[in-house]
Amino acid sequence: MRYLEEGAHIAEPVMKPVVTILIGGVLIASGTVFASTLAPGIAIVLGVGGVATVLVGIAMLFGLAHQKTRP
């Protein structure tokens, strides 16, 4: 049981960047899928917001990796 508790502490910080990247992917997909039914400006805003969200998630992962490799 102690092993599962330690594993949860390791995976916990990684979940925020992963969820952020997934939300960015959903924004990009929704902007692409609904591009024909929405106004063009809204689809572009969803796409740009999705890309920005994915980039923030990647930056969070790099920050987490850099923090773990510091002596």
Steps between C-alpha positions, in 0.01 A plus 500: 500500500787735574627451142170627360513809721853582382398448137212741544739767627720453194215516246313788665715793372507357147121499468456880476716540186344192341148627565601842366629344178181294465284811547702672228440205272127518566500873419683439173268213407186697582623795296568268206176303523272799543687727257228467238213574738657776712613842394854487359634720780378265772661197334829688469486607865434140608793376291743764624384451859549125464851540365587743779361260759703211360815715508433595863459130586829416329673783686359365826638154419844642420495697824408189693775298329756773567397510866542123535848494340644775719748365756 
